[in-house]
Every structure is written in structure tokens, then in C-alpha cells.
Amino acid sequence: MLLPDRNTVDRLLRHYRAQERTVLARPCDLSARRRFEDTAYTLCVLMGERTAREAVQAAERHVAGGRPGSRHTLEGLPGA
């Protein structure tokens, strides 16, 4: 499986969290909710997950994978 670019995932994850705060602050704002759902869908597709929660968790693991002390490693790949 090809892994998405960490910078792209990180940017999208930060965007998702910002939209999440907006939706929580303004739950009746339908356009904010629509943008949030679109971003959640994009995360699902990018991370190959079926739910937004799973996609966010996978994205967080993926972004942390390149940092020292992370729990996520890719077994069987050079340098892993």
C-alpha cells in the first residue's frame, strides 16, 4: 500500500481539527458542517479508512511515524 505524503496528511489533519472546533462552536451552521464532512471524507479516502474516527487515528499515527519516540513503524521496509 502506498502511503500519503506526511506533510499533506498533517495539513489536512490540522484543517480537520480547526473545522471540528468551528462545527462545535456553531452547530447550526450548515456550510461549516458541509466543509467539515468534506474534509472528513477526504481523510477517509487518503488514509484508506471507512470512518472519520478511524481516518483521524490513522492520520495521527502516520504523521507521528516520522518523529522520534513514535509508536508507529513500518515493518519490513528499509530503515524501519
C-alpha positions in Angstrom: 0.0 0.0 0.0 1.3 3.4 -0.9 1.4 5.9 2.0 0.3 9.5 1.6 2.8 12.4 2.0 3.1 13.2 5.7 3.0 16.9 5.1 -0.2 16.6 3.2 -1.8 14.4 5.9 -0.6 16.8 8.6 -2.0 19.8 6.9 -5.4 18.0 6.3 -5.5 16.8 9.9 -4.9 20.4 11.2 -7.6 21.6 8.8 -10.0 18.9 10.1 -9.4 19.8 13.7 -10.0 23.5 13.0 -13.2 22.7 11.2 -14.2 20.4 14.1 -13.9 23.3 16.5 -15.9 25.5 14.2 -18.8 23.0 14.0 -18.8 22.5 17.8 -18.9 26.3 18.2 -21.6 26.8 15.6 -23.6 23.5 15.3 -26.4 25.2 13.2 -24.0 26.5 10.5 -24.8 24.1 7.7 -22.0 25.3 5.4 -19.4 24.8 8.2 -20.8 21.3 8.7 -20.6 20.5 5.0 -17.0 21.6 4.8 -16.2 19.5 7.9 -17.8 16.5 6.3 -16.0 17.0 3.1 -12.7 17.2 4.9 -13.5 14.0 6.9 -14.4 12.2 3.7 -11.0 13.3 2.1 -9.2 12.0 5.2 -11.1 8.7 4.9 -10.0 8.3 1.2 -6.5 9.4 1.8 -5.9 7.1 4.8 -8.0 4.2 3.3 -10.4 4.0 6.3 -14.2 3.7 6.4 -15.0 6.1 9.2 -13.7 9.6 10.1 -12.6 8.5 13.5 -10.5 5.6 12.1 -9.1 8.0 9.4 -8.1 10.6 12.0 -6.4 8.0 14.2 -4.6 6.6 11.2 -3.6 10.1 10.1 -2.2 10.9 13.6 -0.2 7.6 13.6 1.1 8.3 10.1 2.2 11.9 10.9 3.8 10.7 14.2 5.6 7.9 12.3 8.5 10.1 11.3 9.1 11.6 14.7 11.4 10.2 17.4 9.6 8.2 20.0 6.6 7.4 17.8 4.9 4.0 18.2 4.2 3.6 14.5 6.8 1.7 12.5 6.7 0.1 9.1 8.0 -3.4 9.5 9.8 -4.9 6.5 10.8 -1.6 4.9 14.4 -0.4 4.7 15.1 1.9 7.7 12.1 0.7 9.6 
